[in-house]
Amino acid sequence: MARGWAIRHPFGRPLRRNELSHQTLPKRYALPVFASDNLSSVAYATEEILIVLALAGSAYFADARWISGIIVGMIVVLLVSYRQTIFAYPNGAGAYIVSRDNLGKGPAQVAGASLLMDYILTVAVSISAGVANFSSGVHQFVPNIPVFNDEVRVAIAVSLLAMMWYVNKRGVRESGRAFSIPTYFFLTSVFIMLGAGLFRAFTGDLNQVQDVKDVIEPTQGISLFLLIRAFASGSTAVTGIEAISDGIQTFREPKSRNAANTMVIMAAFVAVMFLGITHLAIETGAQASHSETVISQIGRTVFTPHSPFYIAVIFGTAAILIMAANTAFADFPRLAAFQAGDGFLPRWLLDRDNRLVFGVGISVLSFAAGLLIIVYRAEVSSLIPLYAIGVFLSFTLSQAGMIVHWQRVRHVPPGQRIPRYAAGNMLVTTLEYDPRWPWKMAICTIGTIMAAVVTVIFAVAKFTEGAWIILVVIPTLVFLLSRIHAHYQNVEREIGAEEVDIKTYLQRPVRTLQILVVGDLNKHTLPALREFVHMSGYGGIRQAVHVNVDEEATTELKRQWRDLGIDAMGVQLVVLPSHFGAGDVIGTLSSYVHGALSIDPEIRVNVVITDWATSTRWWGWLLTPALHHLTGARLRLAFLAEDRVTVTNYRYLAGSSLALFGDLDRTA
């Protein structure tokens, strides 16, 4: 019993719709769900800066300090701006919603496509980086174990992705609880490392990094373009900062305040860890290496290679990098649902499954990220150039949208509230005069300019390394979204009807030809025939149509029809000659139906086919079509493009005749 229940409900007890309000998260769980992407970026942001600077030589690593400082300043500006957005758009404050409300559908789709790509890359990059850190830590702790090769990395990464998919399919609260421990473990281990490292640096007891293998050798001189590339690489520390604004509805009440406070906590953690790791990397003389991460070098230097604190840092970092993918699992399905609701993505992305999550969106994200992991062999250095362009482009559009929002607020009379709605009559925001609008708009203006500049810098600096792919993919995705939207608009125009037209149409009489396809009078035919017999109150012509492919069988059917008095019951038997035998049954029936349609342009035809199967087991449904004619399926295909013909299957299960004739006996 329990085993069968687990097979039917592999993700847990089905949840009712009225339980959706209970699936919200307190701040202690919301932080690991929505902030893990941003928090985890500190594990590789400093390293990405040093990798670029290493091309000019380690003597220029000190420049990482001011580069990190500029990036932290950017985080502060975005924090202040997104806090405004959270309170202005309490039902969802992502770049897509803000752009759609203030800039229009076109910019909104650019923002949406950018974020969709960013979330897919977040999963691929995070899991790949987690596997790389795990491999580095294992190799340092047990030197006899070689660094994982491509095949092993890909296999581990795909397995972890499958685990993430399963946990997120179980529900929002379940994923928050499951991933909270690794997140807080990472924060604790990193802050212990920073505290110990800064204390040892202050006392003059901090050692230098030793025995680093596969160090990147300098190949060029320092230049402005190289510094710009280093800044672009380090800007990955900003990714994920918008995630909390996308998931406001997941927070407990008061939603906006809890979301805003969680964002402050997240930004504070990121700023301190990013600056601290960069400072310790320079103080310890960490190197840019292909085989060992910077955070691993710092950890084994501050502690020792066999210290439990070093082990905690390494495996905590690997865990948070893997958990960072959960931010995308929380936001991608929600964003896809928003776009599907507006008709820019397939409608089935709107559906919640029995665990009240957007399960199809979760599966689509997993599949796309898995492809990237396999194609790029789980190599972080290959995936990073594709990363961050989308998120900075969405930052730009979101901030620009907020400038328009504050311009609207400026013209609202004091004391007046103007609600604004989106598709489906969903409340998006409420415009209300705010005397502080000038400085709020100024912050958004600074954020817009800053994000736009970084987008251009990243696109130029990383273009030849693979960023051109994203610059092609995003416009292509926007084009596909526009075509999907055009399709839904065309369908709506084609099938939409006014109430006056509906009333007039329903009052018009209908002429219907009901056709039951009969091969013989067997048990599987009787239930459908009985329904035809008792259809006398329905205004239509009832016919049983038989195709003559066997003279003896046809003669016997005519005799039964006459002796049983079925004609007198109101169901006429029509025998159609078949000139080409059993192979042309479908053609004969099709010609007869099309003849009826051509005679009467107003008539509708309902063709009933009696199908049967040998059992309810899966092999029964496969065996029956394999051994018998597929008349029903072939007939449906024949009338697929005919709007005045309906083909209905009347299903009969072989072996149920006892119940069938038992009913007849009791009636008699």
N, C-alpha and C positions, 0 to 999 in steps of 0.2 A: 504494500500500500504506500509506504513512505517512498520507496524507490520509484514507483509510478508517478507520484506527485512531483518528485524532483525532475523527472523527465518532462512532464507537462509544464512545469514552472521553473526552469533552470535559473532564473534570475531572482527568485523569491516570491513571496505571496503577492498575488495581484492586488493592486491598490485601486480603490474607487476614486472617482473624480472629486468627490467632496473631501478627499484626504489631501488634495493638492496644497491647501493652505498650511497643512502640517509638515510639508516637505521643505520648509524654509530653514535657514541656517543661522545660528548665532555667530558672533564675530570670531570666536575661537575656531570654528570650523570653516567659516567663509574665507579667512585669511589663507589657509593652505589650498583651498579650492581655486580662488581667483588670483592669489598673489604669488603662487609658486613659480610661474613663468618669470615674473619680474625679479623675484628673489634669487632664482637660480642663475640669472644672467651674470651675477657677480663672479660666478665660478669660471667664466671664460672671457668676460669683457676685458679685464686687464691683460690676460694672455693674448687676446687678439690684437691689442695695441702693441705689445712687445714683439709679436711675430712680425708686424710690419716694420717697426723701428729696427729690428734686428737686421734687416736688409742693408741698413746703413752702419750697423755696428752697435754693440751694447753700450758704447759710450753715450749714446743718445737716449738711453732708457729713462733718464731723469725727466725728459719731456713728457713722459707718461703722467707725471703729477699734474701739470697744468691742463693736459688733455682731459684727464679724469675730472678735474675741477670744473671745466666748461660743461662736461656732460652732466655732472651733478646739478649745476645751475639750470640746465635744460630740464632736468627732472623736477626741480622746484617750480619752474614756470608752468609745466604741464600739470603738476599737482594742483596748484592754485586754480588753474583754468578748469580742470576736470571736476574739481569740487563744486564750482559754479554750475557746471553742466549737470551734475548729479541732482542738485536741488531744483534746477530749472526743468529737468525732464525726469521726474520721479518714476515713470513707468518704463524707463529704458533710455539710457543716455549715451548709447554708442554712437560712433561716427555716422553710421547708416541712418539712424533715427534723426539725428540733428541735421544732417545734410538734406534728408528728404523733406523735413519741415521748413527749412530755411533757404536751401539752394535749388531744390527741385529734384525730379526723378533722375536726370542724367548724372549729376554729381553724386547723388546717393548711390547709384549703381557702381560708380567708380570706387567710392568708399567701401561698398559692400564687397565688390570683387577683390579689392586690395586686402581687406580683412580676412576673407575666406582663404586666400592664398597664404596670408601670414599665419593663420591658425594651422593650416596643413603643414607649413614649414616649421612651426613651433613644435609640433609633435615629432617630426622627423629629426630636427636639430637636437631637441632636448633628450630624446631617447638615445640618439647616437652619441651625444656628449656624455651622457650617463654611463654608457658602455665603455667609452674611452677612459673615463676616470676610474671606473672599476678595474679595467685592465691594467691601468697604470699603477693603481694601489696594490693589486695582487702581485704584480711583477716586482714592486719595491719590497713588499713584505716577504714574498717567497721568490727570490731571484732565479731559482731553477725553473720556474714557470715562465715560458716565453710570452712576450706581448701577443695578444690575440691577433690572428690573421684576419683577412677580409671575410672569409666564409664564417668564421666563428662569431665575429662581431655582428654580421647580418643576422645569423641565426638567433643570437641572444636578443638583438634589438626587436626582431619580429615577434619573438616569444613574449617579451615585455609589452609590446604593443597589443598583443592578444589579451594579456592580463588586464591592461588598462581598459580595453573595450569591454571586457566582461564586468569589471567593477563598476564602470559608468552605466552600463545597462541595468545594473541593480538599483540605481536611483541616486539622486543628488545627496541626500543625507548619508547614504552608505559610503559614497565616494569621499565625502568630507571627513567622515570618521576614519576611514581606512588610510587616508593620505595625510592626516593631521600629525601622526606620530613621526613619520620621516621628515616632515617640514620643520617641526619644532626641534627634532634631533639635530638637523643641519644647522639651524640658527644657534643652538646652544654650543655645538662643537666649533663653529666658526668664531663666535664671540670669545670662547675660551682661548682659541688660537690667537686671535687679535690681541686679547688682553695680555696673554703670556708673551707674545712677540714684542708688543710695544713696551712692556715692562723691561724685557731683556735689552731692547734697544736703548731705553732710557738709562739703564744701569751700565751699559757698555758690554753686556754679556752675550750679545746676539752674534751667532756664528754666520759664516758665509756658506752659500750652497756649494756642495761638492759633488763630484762624480755624475754630472749630467751628460747623458748620451744623446746622440743625434741632434746636436745643437745646430741651429740655423746659422749659416755663415753669411757675412756681409757680401753683397754683390753690387752695391751702388752707393753713391754719396747721398747725404741728407739733402732734401729739397722740400719746397713748399707742398708739392704734390704728394710726397711721401707722408708728410705730416697730416695732410688732408685725408689720405687713405687710412692712417692710424686712427684719426678721429672718427671716421666713418665706421671702422671696425669696432671701436670701443662703444659706439652709439647703440650697439645691441643691448647695452645695459638699460636702455629705456623701453625696450619691447615688453609688452605685457602690462604697461601702466594703465592702459585704457580698459583692461579686462573687468575691473570692478564696476565701472560705469555701465558695461553691457549687461551685468547680472544683478541689477538693483532689486528686481522682483524676487530674487532668491533669498534676500536678507530678511531677518525678522523685523517687525515693527519696532521703532520708526525706521523704515527701510532706508530712506535717503540719508538720515543722520548716521545710521550704523555703517552704511556703505562709505560715506565720506570719512568717518573716523578710521575705518579699516584702511582706506587709501593713505591716510596720513601715516599710520603705523608702518605700512608697507614701504612707502617712500623713505621714511626715516631709517628703516633697516637697510634698504638698498644703498642709500647714500653713505652711511657709516661703514658698511662692509666693503663697498667698492673703493672708497678712499683708503680704508685701512689695508686692504689687500694690495692695492697699488703701492702704498708706502712701504709695506713689508717686502714686497717683491724687489723694490729698489734697494732697500737696506740690506737684504740678504744676498743681493747679487744674483737673483733668479735669472735663468736663461730661457730663451725661446727654443723649445725642443719639439721634435716630432714624436717623441716616445714618452715623455713625462710632462704632465701638466704643471703649470706654475703653482697652483694651490698645493699640489703634492710636494713640490720642492720646498715651499714655505713651511708646510706642516712637518716634514722630516727634519728641517733645520731648526725650527723653533722647539720641537720636541726631539725624538729620535726615531729612526725607521721602525723600531719595534715597540714604540710607546703606544699604549692604548688610546691616548689622545690623538696621535697621528692616525691610527686606524679609524677612530671615530670621525675625523675630518674627511678622510678619503671616502669611506663608505657613506657618510652623511652627505657628501657632495654628490656622489653617484646617485644616491636616493632622491635628492631634491631635483637633480637634473631630469631624472625619469618622471618624477611627480609633476614637473613643470608642464608636461604634456597635458596634465589634467585641466589646466586653465583653458586650453583649446577645446577639450572635450566638454567643458561647461559652457563655452561661448559660441563655438561653431554651430551646434544644432539650433541654438536660440536665434542667432543671426540668420541662418538659413530659413528658419520658420518665419521670421519677419519678412524676408524677401519673398518667400512663397506666398504669404498672406497678401502681398502687394501684386502677386502675379508675375514675378520675375524668376521664380524657380518652381519646379514641379510641386503641385499641391500636396503630394503625399509627405513632403517634409514638414507639414503642419501637424501631422498626426502624432499624438502621444501614445506610447504603448502601455501595457498594463502595469508598468512601474512608474508611470507618469513622467517619463522622459521622452525626448524626441529621438527615439531609437533608430530611425532610419538615418537621421543626420549623424548620429554617433558612428554608425556602420560606414557611411560614405566617407567620413573623416578618416576612419581607421584604414579603409582600403586605399585612399589617396596617399596617406602618409606612408603606408607600407610599400607602395610602389616607389616612392622617393627613396626610402631606406635601401631598397634592393638595387635600384638603378645607380645610386651614388655610393653603394657599398658601405653605408653607415659612417662615412667620413665627414667629420664636422667641418674640416677646412674646405671641402667641396660644396657643402650645403650653405655655409655662412654667407657667401656672396649673393645667394638668392634671398637671403633673410633681410628683414627690416625695411626694404623699400616700400613694401605694401603698408606697413604699419605707420611709417612717417607720412606717406601720402594720405592715409586716413586721418592722421593727426591734423594735417594741413586743412583738409576739408571740414573736419569737426570744428576747429578753431574759427575758420572762416564762417561757418554756419552760426556760431555763437556771436560773431560780430553783428550779423543780420538780426539775430534774436534780441540783442541789447538795443539795436536801433529801433526795433518794434516796441520794446518795453519803454523806450524814451518817449513815445508818442501816446502811451496809454494814460488817460486821466487818472489822477490819484483817487484811490478808492474803488476803481472799476476793475473787474476781472474778465478777461476774454479767453475762453477755452479754445484750444485748437485740436482738431481731430484728424486721424489718419483713416486709411481704408478699414472698413469693418466697424466704423464708429468708435474706434479706440482713442481714448483721451491721450494726447501726446504731451501737451504742456498747457499751462495756464499763464497768459500774459498778465502781469500785474506791475504797476509802476514801482521802480526801485530807485531811490535817490542816489544810490552808489553806482548807478549804471556807467558813469564815465570811466571810473578806474577799472571796473570789471571789463568793459569793452577794450580798454587799453591793454590789460593783461592778455586778452584773447588776440589782440592785434600783434602783440609781441610773440605770442605763441604761434600764430599763423606764419609770420615772417620766418621765425626760427625753424619751424617744421618744414617749410617750403625750401629753405636754404639747405637743410640737412638732407632732404629728399634728393635735391639736385646733386649735392656733394656725393652722396652714397651712389647714385646712379652713374656719375662720371667716374668716381674712384674705383668702383667695382664692376664697371661695364665689361671690360675684357676678361674678368674672372668668372663671369657667368650671370651678372646682373641683367644682361641683355635679354636673357630668357624671360625674366619677370616682366620686363618692359614690353615684351611681345605677348606674354600670356594674359596680362591684365586687360589690355584692349580687346583681345580675342574673347575673354570671358565676358566683358561688358557687352560685346556684340551678341554673344549667345544669350545673355540675359535679356537683351532688347528683343531678340527674336522670340524667345519664350513668352515675353509680355505681349508681343504683337499677336501671337497665337491665341492666348487667352482672351485678348480683346476681340479678335475676330469671332471666336467661339461664342463670347457673350453677346455680340451683335446678332449672330446667326440664331441662337436659341432663346434669346430674351423675348419676352412678350409683355405687352401692356395689359392691365386688368380689364379694360374695355374689350380688347381683342379676345382675351381668355373667355370672358362671359359669352360673347357672341359665338365663338367657336364651339363651346360646350353645348350651346342650344341647338346647333345644327345636327340633324339626324345622321347616323353613321350606317354604312352598309359594309357588312363583314362576311367574308367567306371563310368558314372554319373547315380546314382540311385535316383529316386524320389519315396518315399513311398506314395502310394495313397490308401486311404480308399474309397473315393467316390469323385465325381465331385461337390464339394460345393465351396462356395465363398472363404473359407480360403485356398483351394488348387489351385485356379486359378492363383494367382500371381506367384507362383513357377512354375506351369506348363507353363505359358506364357514365363518365362525365359528359360525353357528347349526348347521350340519350337524355340525360336530365338537364340539358341546356335549353329546354324549350322556351323558357322565359326570356331568352336573350335574342335580340333582334338581329339575326344573321342566318346565312345559309350554312347548313351542316352537311358535310360530305365525308364519306370514307373512300379514299382513293387507293386503288390497287393496281400495280403495274403487272401486266400479264407476261411473265417470263417462263411460265410452265402451265400448259393447257390443263393438265389434270388438276393441279393445285388450284387454278383459277375456277374451274368448274365446281370443285368441292366447296370453295369459299362462297360461290353464288348460291349453291344449294343450302348451306348453313344459314346464309343471310335471309333466304326466303323462308326456310322451315322455322327459324327462330323468330321470324316476324320483326326483324330489326328495322326494315324499311318502314313498317307501320309505326315504329317508335320515333320516326322523324329523321333518321340518319340514312341518307341515300348512298348506295354503293356505286361508285364510278370505276369502271375497269378501263385502263389505258393500255392500248397495244404497244408492245416494245418491239421495234423493228430490228434492234441489234442485240437483243437478249439481256441477260443480267448485268452486263457491263455498262448498259446505258440507262439504268434506273434513274440516276440523278438527272440526266439529260431529258428524259421523258417527263419527270415531275416538274422540272424547271420550265419546259415548254408549255405545259398545262397551266401553271401558275401565271406565267407571263401572258398567256392568251387571255386569262381572266382579267388581268390588269389592263390589257389593251382595250378590251370591250367596254369596261367601266372605269373611267379615269378617277372616280371617287372611291372605289371599293378598296378595302384593306383585306389582306389575306393572312391568316394565321395557320401555319403548317405545324402539326403536332407529330413528333417522331417518338415512338416507344422504344426506349433503350433498356438494356438489362445488363446486369453483371452477376458473376457467380458468387461473390462474397464481399464483405466489407474490408477485407485485408488488401494491402497495397498490391499484392501480386494478382488478386482477383480483378482489380481495375486495369492492370496491365495485360493480363492474359486474355480477357474478353475481346478487346479490340484487335489483338494479335491474331485471333483464331476466327473472327467473324467480320462481316462487312462493316465498314465505318460509315454507314449510311447517314447517320445524324450529323457527324462532323463534316462530311462532304457536302451535305445539303446546306448547312449553315454557311459554308464558304461560298456556295453557289449564289446565295442571296445576300451576301455581305454588303454589297453596294446598293441594295434596293430598299428604299425607305418605307415602302408600303407593305413589306413582307416581314412577318415575325416567325422565327423558327423556334419552337418550344420542345424541350426534351421532357418526356414523361418517364421517369426512372422506375424500374422494377428490379427488385433483388431476388434472384433465383433462390428458392428454398423458403420463401415466405408464403407459398401457396396455401399452407395449412391455415394461416390466419385469414387469407383471402376467402377461402371457401368455408371456413368456420363462420364468418360473418353471414355468408349466404345461407348456411344451414340454420343459424339462429333466427334469421329473418323468416325462413320458411316455417 
